Amino acid sequence: MAIEEQVLKETALADLHKEVQVYHNRGFRLVQVSCSMVEDSFELSYSFDKDYHFESLRVMVPAGTTVKSISGIYWAAFIYENEIHDFFGLEFEGMSLDYNGTLFKTAKKFPFANVTFRGEEPCQKK
């Protein structure tokens, strides 16, 4: 059995809603939304599946930018968006259900917003 190549499509933030709508119209289900910090930006990955075919959209979001929620297209996305807000501090506009920063109780506000690894200094814009 051959291993299928996974599709990873990069898109602009302005095109995110249009691209997500295309996946919805083609019958894909939302699998997950993940977030990582890359220097002073957020890297959001939206993953979709249809008939065991997996594809992802990736968008870079500068810190301080508000992202339009996709929960109007995929209702359950509100849980991922609330989680990303609580852990990273990234703002989402128009979530179908907004916990206003209270989905998770954390010892530190936005604990993953400026993570260090193995004692390294936090990433700073140069």
Residue pairs with C-beta under 8 A, 6 or more apart in sequence:
4 53
4 54
6 54
6 55
6 56
7 54
7 55
7 56
8 55
8 56
8 58
9 19
9 55
9 56
9 57
9 58
10 57
10 58
10 59
10 60
11 19
11 57
11 58
11 59
12 59
13 59
13 60
13 61
13 65
13 67
16 46
16 57
16 59
16 67
16 68
16 70
17 68
17 70
17 73
19 57
20 46
20 57
20 70
20 73
20 74
21 73
23 30
23 48
23 55
23 57
24 73
24 74
26 50
27 50
28 48
28 49
28 50
28 55
29 48
29 49
29 50
30 46
30 47
30 48
30 70
30 74
30 76
30 77
31 47
31 48
31 49
31 54
32 46
32 47
32 80
33 44
33 45
33 46
33 47
33 70
33 77
33 80
33 81
33 84
34 44
34 45
34 47
34 80
35 42
35 43
35 44
35 45
35 84
35 87
35 88
35 90
35 112
36 42
36 43
36 45
37 43
37 88
37 112
37 113
37 114
37 115
37 123
38 60
39 123
39 125
40 62
40 63
40 123
40 124
40 125
41 60
41 61
41 62
41 63
42 60
42 61
42 62
42 63
42 84
42 88
42 90
43 58
43 59
43 60
43 61
44 58
44 59
44 60
44 61
44 67
44 84
44 90
45 56
45 57
45 58
46 56
46 57
46 58
46 59
46 70
47 54
47 55
47 56
47 57
48 54
48 55
48 56
48 57
49 55
61 67
61 90
65 90
65 91
66 91
66 92
66 93
67 81
67 90
67 91
67 92
67 93
68 92
68 93
68 94
69 77
69 78
69 81
69 92
69 93
69 94
69 95
69 96
70 77
70 81
71 77
71 78
71 81
71 94
71 95
71 96
71 97
72 94
72 96
75 96
77 96
78 95
78 96
78 97
78 98
79 103
81 92
81 95
82 92
82 95
82 97
82 98
82 99
82 103
83 103
83 104
84 90
84 92
85 91
85 92
85 101
85 103
86 99
86 101
86 102
86 103
86 104
86 106
86 110
87 104
87 106
87 110
87 111
87 112
87 113
88 110
88 112
88 113
89 109
89 110
89 113
92 98
114 122
114 123
115 122
116 122
